[in-house]
């Protein structure tokens, strides 16, 4: 755990607890071991004179291409599912993690069967070469642009693919919401890992009667959590590299709207630092409101009616996650019925990812397939 935490903090910053989320696949492995006999059992379907049953079988060799933002977790959680299903695995970690990726390889080589599980390092050329091979399943976590490349490569051999992508995961806060809960939970999960999480709250739609209250509280929470100088706060993370600093900076510069806190003035490119930035009423046509942010910017947009908020969400591609804060059951049911997403939470954010007994995955542009617990076992098995 100490080595994982140290490597993660070198690559992405953050506090000493940063490593806990990275080692959570250990709990997933415990669950798989406890349930493996049941998962692998033949299941009686029907039959009277003849017997009809199903049995899960390994797909074969699985390629896992993992991202840089949660490097250990998003390499090892799919690995748990693949091993539980009986597959051999090649892991291709991100080349953007100079500390984490070599440690992933070292840990795999030390603790796992190297005849069945291997790690291959490299950049674009190595990933391209891997995708040119024939696999029995490809599991990719990352952005949609590369997801299309993976899908096109898989088509050559009709290889099944799991794509865990992202998108603009929205938050809707209606006039009945408990603002203490909404503000604290949105703030916690927005600034975690500097917003570099595929299910991080991307933008916040707040009923116009509560918008000023929400913005004021968010500004106060940033000060309370990170102080006057977030760069000096050991709990605040870093942007993964200078190229992404430039990308996020451009989102701020072109957003328009009212800057509540943070902004370009606080950016330190060489230190990979961008302060928590809140922008009220940004231009809806700006890149900030059209592209996945994947950084520490919180756009806040007031709305008049719930239908207006739903219309904004549905004008964009299907997100990986959706978050609703409300005490009105009719409003909750309305948005859950009218807004599609990979997963959703009511009166919290991100916590659905932590549940091993529920599937985690995207829908449409946010991905295909799902995993966690039995769902991951099924995803990487062939039911015969």
C-alpha positions in Angstrom: 0.0 0.0 0.0 2.8 2.4 0.8 4.5 1.8 -2.5 1.2 2.3 -4.4 0.5 5.5 -2.5 4.0 6.9 -3.1 3.8 6.2 -6.8 0.4 7.6 -7.2 1.3 10.8 -5.4 4.4 11.2 -7.6 2.3 11.0 -10.7 -0.9 12.7 -9.6 -0.3 14.4 -6.3 -2.9 14.3 -3.5 -2.8 13.3 0.2 -1.7 10.1 1.9 -5.2 8.5 1.6 -4.9 8.8 -2.2 -3.6 5.2 -2.4 -6.7 3.7 -0.7 -8.8 4.0 -3.8 -6.1 2.5 -5.9 -5.9 -0.8 -3.8 -9.7 -1.3 -3.6 -9.6 -4.1 -6.2 -8.2 -6.2 -3.3 -11.8 -6.2 -1.9 -13.1 -7.2 -5.4 -10.7 -10.1 -5.4 -11.9 -11.3 -2.0 -15.5 -11.1 -3.3 -14.6 -13.1 -6.4 -12.8 -15.8 -4.4 -15.8 -16.1 -2.0 -18.3 -16.5 -4.8 -16.3 -18.3 -7.5 -17.8 -21.7 -6.9 -21.3 -20.3 -7.4 -20.3 -18.2 -10.4 -18.7 -21.1 -12.2 -21.4 -23.7 -11.4 -23.5 -25.1 -14.3 -27.0 -23.5 -14.2 -30.0 -25.7 -14.9 -32.3 -24.0 -17.4 -35.0 -26.4 -18.2 -35.6 -30.0 -19.3 -37.7 -33.0 -18.7 -36.6 -35.8 -21.0 -33.4 -34.0 -21.9 -31.3 -31.7 -19.6 -30.6 -28.1 -20.6 -28.1 -26.1 -18.7 -25.5 -23.3 -19.1 -21.9 -23.2 -18.1 -19.5 -20.2 -18.1 -16.2 -20.7 -19.9 -13.1 -18.4 -20.3 -13.0 -16.3 -23.4 -9.2 -16.9 -23.8 -6.7 -14.1 -23.8 -7.8 -10.6 -22.7 -6.1 -7.4 -23.5 -6.6 -4.7 -20.8 -5.6 -1.1 -21.8 -5.8 1.0 -18.7 -5.8 4.8 -18.2 -3.5 7.2 -16.3 -6.0 8.9 -14.0 -6.6 5.9 -11.6 -3.8 3.7 -12.7 -3.8 0.8 -10.3 -7.5 0.5 -9.7 -8.4 0.6 -13.4 -5.8 -1.9 -14.3 -6.4 -4.4 -11.4 -10.2 -4.2 -11.2 -10.7 -5.6 -14.8 -7.9 -8.0 -14.1 -9.9 -9.5 -11.2 -12.8 -10.1 -13.5 -10.6 -11.6 -16.2 -8.8 -14.0 -13.8 -12.0 -15.0 -12.1 -13.4 -15.9 -15.5 -10.3 -18.1 -16.2 -8.6 -15.9 -18.8 -5.0 -15.1 -19.5 -4.3 -11.4 -19.5 -2.0 -8.8 -21.0 -2.1 -5.4 -19.3 -1.0 -2.3 -21.1 -0.7 0.5 -18.5 -0.5 4.2 -19.5 2.8 5.6 -20.6 1.7 8.9 -18.8 2.4 7.3 -15.4 6.2 7.2 -15.0 6.0 6.0 -11.4 2.8 3.9 -11.4 3.2 1.9 -14.5 6.6 0.3 -13.7 5.2 -0.5 -10.2 2.2 -2.2 -11.7 4.5 -4.4 -13.7 6.7 -5.1 -10.8 3.8 -6.2 -8.6 2.3 -8.4 -11.3 5.6 -10.1 -11.9 6.2 -10.6 -8.2 2.8 -11.9 -7.1 0.9 -13.3 -10.1 1.5 -16.2 -12.5 3.7 -14.8 -15.2 2.8 -17.6 -17.6 -0.8 -16.3 -17.6 -0.5 -12.6 -16.8 1.9 -10.1 -18.3 2.4 -6.4 -18.4 3.7 -4.6 -21.6 4.9 -1.1 -21.3 5.2 1.4 -24.1 3.6 4.4 -25.9 1.5 4.7 -29.0 3.5 2.4 -31.2 3.4 -0.5 -28.7 -0.4 0.0 -28.2 -0.9 0.0 -31.9 1.1 -3.2 -32.3 -0.9 -4.8 -29.5 -4.2 -3.8 -31.2 -3.1 -5.5 -34.4 -3.0 -8.9 -32.7 -5.9 -11.2 -32.3 -7.5 -11.2 -28.9 -10.4 -13.0 -27.4 -11.6 -9.8 -25.6 -10.3 -6.2 -25.3 -11.1 -4.1 -22.2 -10.3 -0.4 -22.7 -10.7 2.4 -20.3 -10.1 5.9 -21.5 -11.5 8.6 -23.9 -13.9 8.1 -26.7 -11.5 9.1 -29.5 -9.1 6.2 -28.6 -12.2 4.1 -27.9 -13.1 4.3 -31.6 -9.6 3.3 -32.6 -9.9 0.2 -30.3 -13.3 -0.7 -31.7 -12.0 -0.4 -35.3 -9.0 -2.6 -34.5 -11.3 -5.2 -32.8 -13.5 -5.3 -35.9 -10.7 -7.0 -37.9 -11.2 -10.2 -35.9 -14.7 -9.6 -34.6 -13.3 -9.3 -31.1 -15.7 -8.4 -28.4 -14.9 -5.2 -26.6 -15.7 -3.5 -23.3 -15.3 0.3 -23.5 -15.3 2.3 -20.3 -15.3 5.9 -21.6 -16.7 9.1 -20.0 -18.5 12.2 -21.1 -20.0 15.2 -19.4 -21.6 13.7 -16.2 -24.2 16.3 -15.1 -25.5 17.3 -11.7 -29.1 18.6 -11.3 -29.9 20.3 -8.0 -33.6 21.3 -7.7 -35.2 23.8 -5.4 -36.0 21.1 -2.8 -32.5 19.8 -2.4 -30.7 19.7 1.0 -28.0 22.2 0.1 -25.6 21.1 2.8 -25.5 17.5 1.4 -25.5 18.7 -2.2 -22.6 21.2 -1.8 -20.4 18.9 0.3 -20.8 15.9 -1.9 -20.5 17.7 -5.2 -17.4 19.5 -3.9 -15.8 16.3 -2.6 -16.1 14.4 -5.8 -15.4 17.4 -8.2 -12.0 18.3 -6.7 -11.0 14.7 -6.0 -7.9 13.9 -8.2 -8.3 17.4 -9.6 -11.5 16.4 -11.5 -9.5 13.8 -13.4 -12.1 11.0 -12.9 -14.4 9.7 -15.7 -17.4 10.0 -13.4 -16.5 13.3 -11.8 -19.4 15.8 -11.7 -18.7 17.7 -15.0 -21.2 20.6 -14.7 -23.9 21.6 -12.3 -27.4 22.7 -13.2 -29.0 24.5 -10.2 -32.5 25.8 -9.9 -32.3 29.6 -10.2 -33.8 30.1 -6.7 -30.8 28.2 -5.1 -28.0 29.1 -7.6 -26.4 32.0 -5.6 -26.6 29.9 -2.4 -24.9 27.0 -4.2 -22.1 29.2 -5.7 -21.4 31.0 -2.4 -21.2 27.7 -0.5 -18.9 26.1 -3.1 -16.5 29.0 -2.9 -16.5 28.7 0.9 -15.8 25.0 0.7 -12.9 25.5 -1.6 -11.3 27.9 0.9 -12.1 25.5 3.8 -10.7 22.5 2.0 -7.6 23.9 0.4 -6.9 27.3 2.0 -5.9 30.5 0.3 -3.2 28.7 -1.7 -4.4 25.3 -3.0 -0.9 24.7 -4.5 0.6 24.6 -1.0 -2.1 22.1 0.2 -0.9 18.6 0.4 -4.4 17.2 -0.1 -4.8 18.8 -3.5 -3.6 16.8 -6.5 -1.8 17.7 -9.7 -2.7 17.6 -13.4 -1.1 14.6 -15.1 1.2 16.6 -17.4 1.8 20.0 -18.9 -0.1 19.2 -22.1 -3.3 18.7 -20.1 -2.6 21.9 -18.1 -2.7 23.7 -21.4 -5.9 22.0 -22.4 -7.7 22.8 -19.2 -6.4 26.4 -19.2 -7.9 26.9 -22.7 -11.2 25.7 -21.4 -11.1 28.4 -18.7 -10.0 31.1 -21.1 -12.8 30.5 -23.6 -15.6 29.9 -21.1 -16.8 33.4 -20.6 -19.2 33.7 -17.6 -18.4 34.9 -14.1 -15.2 33.7 -12.5 -16.1 32.8 -8.9 -12.7 31.5 -7.8 -9.5 30.1 -9.2 -8.8 30.9 -12.8 -5.8 31.3 -15.1 -3.9 33.6 -12.7 -3.4 30.7 -10.3 -2.0 28.2 -12.9 1.6 27.0 -12.6 2.3 25.0 -15.7 5.7 23.5 -14.6 4.2 22.4 -11.2 1.2 20.9 -13.1 -1.1 23.0 -10.9 -4.5 24.4 -11.7 -6.5 25.8 -8.8 -10.1 24.8 -8.1 -12.0 27.0 -10.5 -15.8 27.8 -10.4 -17.4 29.6 -13.4 -21.0 30.8 -13.1 -23.1 31.0 -16.3 -20.4 30.1 -18.8 -21.3 30.3 -22.5 -23.3 27.1 -23.4 -21.5 27.1 -26.8 -18.0 27.3 -25.2 -15.7 24.2 -25.3 -16.1 24.1 -21.5 -19.8 23.2 -21.9 -19.3 21.0 -25.0 -16.2 18.8 -24.1 -15.5 16.6 -21.2 -13.6 18.8 -18.7 -11.5 16.2 -16.9 -10.0 18.9 -14.7 -10.7 21.1 -11.7 -13.3 23.4 -13.3 -16.9 23.5 -12.0 -19.3 25.3 -14.4 -22.5 26.3 -12.6 -25.6 27.0 -14.7 -29.0 28.2 -13.3 -32.2 26.8 -14.8 -35.9 27.9 -14.5 -37.8 24.6 -14.8 -36.8 21.0 -14.5 -37.7 20.5 -18.1 -35.1 23.1 -19.0 -32.4 21.2 -17.1 -33.4 17.9 -18.7 -33.3 19.5 -22.1 -29.7 20.7 -21.5 -28.6 17.3 -20.4 -30.3 15.5 -23.3 -28.7 17.9 -25.8 -25.4 16.2 -25.1 -24.1 12.6 -25.6 -25.1 10.0 -23.0 -22.9 10.5 -20.0 -21.2 7.8 -17.9 -22.8 9.1 -14.8 -25.7 11.4 -13.7 -26.3 12.9 -10.3 -29.6 14.3 -9.0 -30.1 16.1 -5.7 -33.7 16.5 -4.6 -36.2 15.8 -1.9 -39.0 15.6 -4.4 -39.7 12.0 -5.4 -41.7 13.0 -8.5 -38.8 15.1 -9.7 -36.3 12.3 -9.0 -38.5 9.8 -11.0 -38.9 12.3 -13.8 -35.2 12.8 -14.4 -34.4 9.1 -14.0 -37.0 8.3 -16.6 -36.0 11.0 -19.1 -32.2 11.2 -18.7 -30.1 8.2 -19.9 -26.7 7.5 -18.4 -24.3 4.7 -17.7 -25.1 4.9 -14.0 -26.8 7.4 -11.7 -26.9 8.5 -8.0 -29.6 10.3 -6.1 -28.5 12.7 -3.4 -24.8 11.7 -3.7 -22.2 11.4 -6.4 -19.7 8.8 -7.6 -20.7 6.2 -5.0 -22.3 3.8 -7.5 -18.7 3.1 -8.7 -17.9 1.7 -5.2 -20.6 -1.0 -5.3 -19.4 -4.4 -6.3 -22.9 -5.9 -6.5 -24.0 -3.4 -9.2 -22.8 -3.1 -12.7 -20.5 -0.2 -13.7 -20.4 0.8 -17.3 -21.4 3.2 -20.0 -24.2 3.6 -22.5 -23.9 5.0 -26.0 -21.0 7.4 -26.3 -19.9 6.7 -22.7 -19.1 3.1 -23.4 -20.4 -0.4 -23.8 -20.3 -3.4 -21.5 -20.0 -3.4 -17.7 -18.1 -5.0 -14.8 -17.7 -5.2 -11.0 -18.5 -8.4 -9.1 -20.5 -11.0 -11.0 -21.1 -8.6 -13.8 -17.4 -8.5 -14.6 -17.2 -12.3 -14.4 -20.1 -12.5 -16.9 -18.6 -9.8 -19.2 -15.3 -11.8 -19.6 -16.9 -15.3 -19.8 -18.6 -17.0 -22.6 -21.9 -18.6 -21.5 -22.2 -21.9 -23.3 
